[in-house]
Amino acid sequence: MAKKVTLADLSDADKANLLQQLQQQQNEKDKELAAKRKEYKALVHEKVNNLFPVLAQASSVLSGAKGKAIEYFKQVLEFKNELYPTADGQTSHTFTNEDGSISIIIGYNMLDSYDDTVHSGVAMVKEYMSDLVARGDKETKSLVDGIMRLLSKDSKGNLKPSRVAQLKKMADETGNEKFINGVKIIQDSHMQVRSKEFVRCIQKDKTGKSMVLALSITDAEIPADKQEVAE
């Protein structure tokens, strides 16, 4: 059986030679990696520049179609308002052809938002929570956990009005002035903002099955022969 060679068995010259070989191998790997990264960046540059005109054209077509749809139904909506009473707070209108096969929905959404004073209210509620934590008993910990859940924000970074309403009920039950005032500031900072106008289209096939027409690149279906590329 061959004897296992260790570094202790090597002379200084052998060690230096081995180190030089290792360094050379590492340098070659670094150069290869650098070349591949350069190739990758060049590929990204090429693909981005080639695809941008396609996406820009699609965006232009969709913007034009949206503008045309809104302008198309402007007169229809005015006529509708003359003939039919509009419900308070109605923000969308659905127009359907006679056989019910195509419906076009035009409108906007009212979104919940808060002005900057909301931060003062949240800070005041958190001060009250700090007072509770200082007490350290099981009952107050449960109350703090409940407040934290109600102060959690949605995916858009906003508090939910329904949770703020629950928070007010909780504050009223405690009778704590700091807690109550903090929640009031939060409630007073609430406002609703109007979203951009939207256009939706629903089509029914011969079996009566509804299909939402894809009017955004996210909703559009990828052709079967292109799916592998996308994945």
ABEGO torsion letter per residue (X at the ends): XBBBBBAAABBAAAAAAAAAAAAAAAAAAAAAAAAAAAAAAAAAAAAAAAAAAAAAAAAAAAAAAAAAAAAAAAAAAAAAAAABBBBBGBABBBBBBAAGABBBBBEBBBBBBBBAAAAAAAAAAAAAAAAAAAAGBAAAAAAAAAAAAAABBBAAGBBBAAAAAAAAAAAAAAGBAAAAAAAAAAAAABBBBBBBBBBBBBBBBAAGBBBBBBABAAABBBBAAAAAAAX
